[in-house]
Amino acid sequence: MIIDKLNTILNSYPTDTTNYAISKFIKNHILEIPTMSITSIASHCHTSKGQISKYVHAIGYEDLAELKEECAAYISGNDRTKRTAYSLEKNSLVQLKEFTENKIDSFQFAIAHIDETQLDRFIKDFMQSDCIYIYARGHARTLCNYIQNELSTHYKEVTICDVDFKNKYPFTYRTLLLVISIDGNTFHFNQRVIQRIKQTKVKTWLISCNDQIQLFPNKLYIPSNHFEYNDYLIRHMIDFVLKF
């Protein structure tokens, strides 16, 4: 996802570099980027069109048009996942109660509708793996770090895959690749990444609240009745699996 690439640069490059300046501008103006020309972007970043093109290629895009498409997809993804707005002008305890009840209702719905056979197969493969590789984009990447930290106490090796899935990983028959896509938005952004994942010779499991994704043979679908609580559902399921 574009935001992952921008954050990586912003967190690792010196603030006085051209790549930092371009990344900061794109992140701060991501809503406008899809309609901006290369000349306009270069002008706002105080650099040349050639530097913009060089930057675009460096972060994995064929051209500016592809980067702009991913910005548009990111915006669309955010629109689909906007949460209920809470306000200090309303009673905070009433809002807390509503939030808690909806969250619990989501958990109970998932428990009532999840495929137990799928769940058992996933837990078995998870437990039998010596090494786990995790791939996620955007907000779901926070779960990668969480899983990695939690499994350190189980002495199980965990590797977080790069966002473009370009690195070569030493997969073995006791390796598990876990792909996390909360709402399935991952598969709207970069089909080349998905093809790279599908071409890997490793047991792969997808965990998602979107039942329409049919890209991998192994999928743990988490049923949801509150779209905006899907993040919590995925985290709750991961917490459960980590208990084994």
Secondary structure, 3 states (H helix, E strand, C coil): CHHHHHHHHHHHCCCCCHHHHHHHHHHHCCCCHHHCCHHHHHHHCCCCHHHHHHHHHHCCCCCHHHHHHHHHHHHHHHHHCCCCCCCCCCCHHHHHHHHHHHHHHHHHHHHHHCCHHHHHHHHHHHHHCCEEEEEECHHHHHHHHHHHHHHHHHCCEEEECCCCCCCCCCCCCCEEEEEECCCCCHHHHCHHHHHHHHCCCCEEEEEECCCCCCCCCEEEECCCCCHHHHHHHHHHHHHHHCCC
